[in-house]
Amino acid sequence: MIGHRFGTCVLVVAALFSLMTTWGSAAAPARFAGRLGLTLANAGGTNEIRAQYAGFFFAVAFVCLAALAGVLSRQAAFVVLAAVFGGLILGRIGSLLIDGGMTGYSPTIVALYAIDTTGFLLALSALSFDRTA
């Protein structure tokens, strides 16, 4: 029972985070890119922010909401979350090693290390503790 509630909380928080990311990147792609330290050179850059952030995180939110509605298994949603946040944190750690530290990283990028690690650990925990089919 506690595991199911925990898993529900993980899915709700992940869905809200993903919808917030979707909205922010779709509605104001230049501002979103700027927070990441990126500059949009042309309409192609705007398209990529919308596709890679708005589109991708909308799909993640959809998976979480579908699992909450019982359309997809909760375990499938937890695997998706673990893959997304696990891949992000692995890429960040690789970049950290290649860059030799966080010198020059914006506060947003530094915060994403914590966010992605937390998302990954919560997804793995929910996958482990939530045994609802």
N, C-alpha and C positions, 0 to 999 in steps of 0.2 A: 504493500500500500504506500509506504513512504517512498519507495523507489519509483512508483508510478507518478506520484505527486512531483517528485524531483524531476523526472523526465518531462512532465508537463511544463514545469517552470522553464526548463532548458529550451523546450520547443517554443514557448511563448516569447522568451527573451531573444532567442535567435531569430524568430520571425520579425519581431519589432526592430531589432538591430538591422536586419536585412532590408526591411521596408524603409527604415530611415536612410540607409545607404542608397537604396534605390531612388528615393525621392530627392535627396540632396544632389546626387550625381546627374539625375535626369533634368531636374529643374534649373540647376545652376552649374553646368559642367565646368566652366572656367574657374569659378570659385572653388569647386570641389578639387579640381586639378591643382590649383594654387596651394591648397592646404597640404597636398602631397609633395609640394615642391616642383610641380610640373607646370609648364607653360604651353598653352594650346597655340600652335602656329597657324592653324587654318581649320576649316570645317571638318576635315578628316580627324583632327584631334578631338574635336567636340563629339564626333560620331564614336570614336573609340572609347571615350569616357562613358558615354551613354551605353554603348554595347558591353564593354567589359565590366563596368561597375553597376549601372542601373539594370541592365539585362541579366547579368549573372546573379546579382543579389536578389532580383525579383524571382528568379528560378529557385534560389535557396529558400526564400520566404514561402513560395508556393509549396515546396516539399514539406516544410515545417507545418504549414496550415493544412495541407492534405493529410498529414499524419495526425494532427489534432482532430480532424474531422473523421478519421477512421478510414479514409480512402486509401492511404498508404500505410504500411506498417511503421510503427514508431522506430523500430530498429533500423529500418532503411533510412529514415530521416537522420538518425544518430550517426550512421555510417557516412552519409553525405556531409554532415557537419564536421565529422572527424577528418574526412578527406579534404574538405575545403580549408578548415583552420589548420590542420596538420601540414598541408602543402604550403600554406602561407607562412607558417612559422619556420618550416624547413628552408624555404627560400630566403627568409629574413636572416636566419642563422648563417646560411651560406654567404649572403651578402656581407654580413657582419664580419665573418672570417676573411673574406676577400678584401674588404675595405680596411681591415685592421682596427676596427672600433666604430664608434658612433659619431665621430667628429664630423660636423656638418649636417647631421640629421636634424630635421625639424622636430619640435615637440610632438607633432602629430605622428610622425613616423616612429618616434620612440614609444609613444603610447600604443601604437599598433603591435609592438612586440608583446606587451602585456595583454592586449585584447585578443590577439590570435592565440597566444598560449592558453589563456583562460577559456576561450571557445573550444580549443582542442581538448583540454582536460575535462571540461564539462560534458562534451559530447562523449568522450570515452567513459566517463563516470556514469552518465545516463544509459549508455549502451550496456554497461555492466550491471547496473542496479534495476533498470526498468525491464522487467521480463514479460510485459504485456505483448501478446501476439498482434 
